[in-house]
Amino acid sequence: MNELIFFDTLRQGLWIAVIISAPMLAVALVAGIAVGLFQALTSIQEMTLTFVPKVIAMLGVFWVTMGFMTQTLVTYFQDQIVPLIVGI
């Protein structure tokens, strides 16, 4: 296998990972900022208050974007990985 093909496939795989994880990370960031602002305004310093809303928000976004994530990974594997394995 040529080094150029290897590094291009690796670069595309990392970019796919960024695209797939971006919605969940963005929601975790927004939820974390919202909960932090709420805690600062009310002076409530409960540890579970920071964890539970983030997890619920991330699970909701994961459930909504699961089809997009699956389709993106399947397309990447069918277009890039499988031809490299088969040798086309």
C-alpha positions as a printed NumPy array, in Angstrom:
array([[  0.   ,   0.   ,   0.   ],
       [  1.258,   3.412,  -0.921],
       [  1.941,   5.812,   1.964],
       [ -0.145,   8.489,   0.292],
       [ -3.203,   6.221,   0.201],
       [ -2.637,   5.196,   3.817],
       [ -2.365,   8.761,   5.114],
       [ -5.302,   9.961,   2.998],
       [ -7.503,   7.16 ,   4.352],
       [ -6.369,   7.939,   7.891],
       [ -7.073,  11.654,   7.39 ],
       [-10.554,  10.916,   6.073],
       [-11.228,   8.583,   8.999],
       [-10.231,  11.249,  11.498],
       [-12.4  ,  13.808,   9.718],
       [-15.361,  11.401,   9.845],
       [-14.745,  10.994,  13.592],
       [-14.837,  14.784,  14.022],
       [-18.048,  15.111,  12.004],
       [-19.756,  12.283,  13.895],
       [-18.778,  13.523,  17.356],
       [-19.462,  17.232,  16.754],
       [-23.218,  17.237,  17.568],
       [-22.75 ,  15.404,  20.869],
       [-19.794,  17.54 ,  21.898],
       [-21.632,  20.75 ,  21.017],
       [-24.646,  19.74 ,  23.108],
       [-22.386,  18.753,  26.013],
       [-20.711,  22.164,  25.802],
       [-24.016,  24.055,  25.741],
       [-25.468,  21.951,  28.573],
       [-22.309,  22.423,  30.635],
       [-22.377,  26.18 ,  30.183],
       [-26.099,  26.336,  31.008],
       [-25.708,  24.228,  34.146],
       [-22.626,  26.194,  35.202],
       [-24.474,  29.458,  34.754],
       [-27.432,  28.087,  36.718],
       [-25.125,  26.966,  39.526],
       [-23.37 ,  30.323,  39.617],
       [-26.668,  32.213,  39.75 ],
       [-28.25 ,  30.061,  42.457],
       [-25.114,  29.094,  44.438],
       [-26.139,  25.433,  44.288],
       [-23.003,  23.295,  44.156],
       [-24.396,  19.807,  43.665],
       [-22.131,  17.402,  41.749],
       [-24.97 ,  15.408,  40.198],
       [-26.483,  18.619,  38.842],
       [-23.531,  18.975,  36.468],
       [-23.502,  15.341,  35.37 ],
       [-27.127,  14.283,  34.877],
       [-28.293,  17.052,  32.493],
       [-25.231,  16.558,  30.282],
       [-25.802,  12.821,  30.061],
       [-29.504,  13.235,  29.311],
       [-28.803,  15.854,  26.626],
       [-26.062,  13.74 ,  25.041],
       [-28.256,  10.634,  25.015],
       [-31.03 ,  12.607,  23.35 ],
       [-28.696,  13.944,  20.667],
       [-27.207,  10.492,  20.175],
       [-30.666,   9.038,  19.669],
       [-31.59 ,  11.754,  17.153],
       [-28.32 ,  11.585,  15.163],
       [-27.826,   7.817,  15.299],
       [-29.03 ,   7.357,  11.71 ],
       [-26.667,  10.053,  10.437],
       [-23.739,   8.524,  12.316],
       [-24.479,   5.028,  11.035],
       [-24.939,   6.144,   7.438],
       [-21.719,   8.198,   7.537],
       [-19.684,   5.276,   8.878],
       [-21.208,   2.77 ,   6.446],
       [-20.5  ,   5.067,   3.505],
       [-16.92 ,   5.609,   4.649],
       [-16.283,   1.884,   5.038],
       [-17.915,   0.97 ,   1.732],
       [-16.137,   3.704,  -0.23 ],
       [-12.714,   3.691,   1.427],
       [-11.907,   0.723,   3.668],
       [-13.489,  -2.204,   1.813],
       [-11.793,  -1.372,  -1.536],
       [ -8.442,  -1.212,   0.268],
       [ -9.029,  -4.603,   1.861],
       [-10.196,  -6.199,  -1.387],
       [ -7.371,  -4.556,  -3.317],
       [ -9.355,  -2.626,  -5.89 ]])
